[in-house]
Amino acid sequence: MATLTSSNALYTRSADGSGLALTPAQNALTLVGRVLIALLFVPAGWGKLMGFSGVVGYISSKGVPLPQVCAAIAVCAELGLGLMLLLGIQTRWAALGLALFTVVITPIFHNFWASPEAAVAAQKMNFFKNCAIAGGLMAFAAFGGGAFSVDGRRRA
């Protein structure tokens, strides 16, 4: 196993020579990162499922067409893709789907530029928080779920 040095970390070439393998510390951090991001989506998706009619009403109040369909998409994205991310099943696709979902809904539900003055600060914080979450999800889409994932177990 060849060792390569980067300016920031120590990497090892994968056993099959196809790419760079993560170190044990990087795999652990990847697991923790997946769990923490999934903590945003899985409970939110479950809550939407359990309070579906309220979610439909809220989506409708934002002027979004087909609120029932959009609520179902939100449940599937948050609960379904969130669980996939948590477990590391098709991690790259799950993360990409959640990133796309987050990018689409953020300007609709956190439009600080059109909020009442009293709500601007909170909406702006949530808008940029969601942008950061999408960025973290894109990193998972780029690099995968690590060794401590269902995807990682399939490769081993």
C-alpha positions as CSV (number, residue, x, y, z in Angstrom):
1,M,0.0,0.0,0.0
2,A,1.7,3.2,-1.2
3,T,1.6,6.3,1.1
4,L,1.1,9.7,-0.5
5,T,1.6,12.9,1.4
6,S,-0.7,15.9,0.9
7,S,-0.2,19.3,2.4
8,N,-3.0,18.7,4.8
9,A,-3.3,14.9,5.4
10,L,-1.8,11.5,4.9
11,Y,-3.5,9.4,2.3
12,T,-3.1,5.8,1.3
13,R,-3.7,4.4,-2.2
14,S,-6.6,1.9,-2.2
15,A,-5.7,-1.8,-2.3
16,D,-6.9,-2.1,-5.9
17,G,-5.0,1.0,-7.0
18,S,-8.1,2.7,-8.2
19,G,-7.9,5.8,-6.0
20,L,-7.1,7.2,-2.6
21,A,-8.5,5.5,0.5
22,L,-9.5,7.5,3.6
23,T,-7.6,7.1,6.8
24,P,-9.4,5.6,9.9
25,A,-9.8,9.1,11.3
26,Q,-11.3,10.4,8.1
27,N,-13.7,7.4,8.0
28,A,-14.8,8.2,11.5
29,L,-15.3,11.9,10.8
30,T,-17.3,10.9,7.7
31,L,-19.6,8.8,9.8
32,V,-20.1,11.6,12.3
33,G,-20.7,14.0,9.5
34,R,-23.4,11.8,8.0
35,V,-25.1,11.3,11.3
36,L,-25.1,15.0,12.1
37,I,-26.5,16.0,8.7
38,A,-29.1,13.2,8.8
39,L,-30.2,14.6,12.2
40,L,-31.6,17.6,10.3
41,F,-33.5,15.6,7.7
42,V,-34.8,12.3,9.2
43,P,-36.8,13.9,12.2
44,A,-38.1,16.6,9.9
45,G,-39.3,14.1,7.3
46,W,-40.9,12.0,10.0
47,G,-42.6,15.1,11.4
48,K,-43.9,16.0,8.0
49,L,-45.2,12.5,7.5
50,M,-47.0,12.5,10.8
51,G,-48.4,16.0,10.3
52,F,-49.0,15.8,6.5
53,S,-52.1,18.0,6.3
54,G,-50.4,20.8,8.2
55,V,-47.4,20.6,5.9
56,V,-49.7,20.7,2.9
57,G,-51.3,23.9,4.3
58,Y,-47.9,25.5,5.0
59,I,-46.7,24.7,1.5
60,S,-49.9,26.1,0.1
61,S,-49.5,29.3,2.1
62,K,-46.2,29.9,0.3
63,G,-48.0,29.8,-3.1
64,V,-46.3,26.6,-4.2
65,P,-48.4,24.7,-6.8
66,L,-49.5,21.1,-6.1
67,P,-48.9,21.3,-2.4
68,Q,-49.8,17.7,-1.7
69,V,-47.3,16.5,-4.3
70,C,-44.6,18.8,-2.9
71,A,-45.3,17.6,0.6
72,A,-44.9,14.0,-0.5
73,I,-41.6,14.9,-2.2
74,A,-40.4,16.6,1.0
75,V,-41.2,13.5,3.0
76,C,-39.5,11.2,0.5
77,A,-36.5,13.5,0.3
78,E,-36.1,14.2,4.0
79,L,-37.0,10.8,5.4
80,G,-36.0,8.5,2.6
81,L,-32.8,10.2,1.4
82,G,-32.0,11.2,5.0
83,L,-32.0,7.5,6.1
84,M,-30.0,6.6,3.0
85,L,-27.4,9.2,4.0
86,L,-27.4,8.1,7.6
87,L,-26.8,4.4,6.7
88,G,-24.5,5.2,3.8
89,I,-26.6,3.5,1.1
90,Q,-26.0,5.1,-2.3
91,T,-24.5,7.9,-0.3
92,R,-23.4,10.0,-3.2
93,W,-26.8,10.0,-4.9
94,A,-28.7,10.5,-1.6
95,A,-26.5,13.5,-0.7
96,L,-26.9,14.9,-4.2
97,G,-30.7,14.5,-4.0
98,L,-30.8,16.2,-0.6
99,A,-28.5,19.0,-1.8
100,L,-30.8,19.6,-4.8
101,F,-33.9,19.5,-2.5
102,T,-32.3,22.0,-0.1
103,V,-31.2,24.4,-2.8
104,V,-34.7,24.4,-4.4
105,I,-36.7,24.9,-1.1
106,T,-34.4,27.4,0.5
107,P,-35.4,30.5,-1.5
108,I,-39.0,29.6,-1.2
109,F,-39.2,29.1,2.5
110,H,-36.4,31.4,3.7
111,N,-36.8,34.4,1.4
112,F,-35.4,37.0,3.8
113,W,-35.5,39.7,1.1
114,A,-39.3,39.6,1.2
115,S,-39.8,39.0,4.9
116,P,-41.2,41.4,7.4
117,E,-38.4,43.4,9.1
118,A,-38.7,41.5,12.4
119,A,-38.1,38.2,10.6
120,V,-35.3,39.2,8.3
121,A,-32.4,38.2,10.6
122,A,-33.9,34.7,11.3
123,Q,-34.7,34.0,7.7
124,K,-31.3,35.2,6.5
125,M,-29.6,32.9,9.0
126,N,-31.7,30.0,7.9
127,F,-31.1,30.8,4.3
128,F,-27.3,30.7,4.6
129,K,-27.4,27.8,7.0
130,N,-29.2,25.8,4.3
131,C,-26.6,26.9,1.8
132,A,-23.9,25.6,4.1
133,I,-25.8,22.3,4.5
134,A,-26.1,22.0,0.7
135,G,-22.3,22.5,0.5
136,G,-21.7,19.7,3.1
137,L,-24.0,17.4,1.2
138,M,-22.2,18.2,-2.1
139,A,-18.9,17.1,-0.4
140,F,-20.6,13.7,0.5
141,A,-21.8,13.5,-3.1
142,A,-18.2,14.1,-4.3
143,F,-16.3,11.8,-1.8
144,G,-18.9,9.3,-0.6
145,G,-19.8,7.9,2.8
146,G,-16.5,6.4,3.9
147,A,-15.7,2.9,5.1
148,F,-18.3,3.0,7.9
149,S,-21.2,2.9,5.5
150,V,-23.2,0.3,3.6
151,D,-21.4,1.5,0.5
152,G,-18.0,1.1,2.1
153,R,-18.9,-2.4,3.3
154,R,-19.7,-3.4,-0.3
155,R,-16.3,-2.4,-1.5
156,A,-14.4,-4.2,1.3
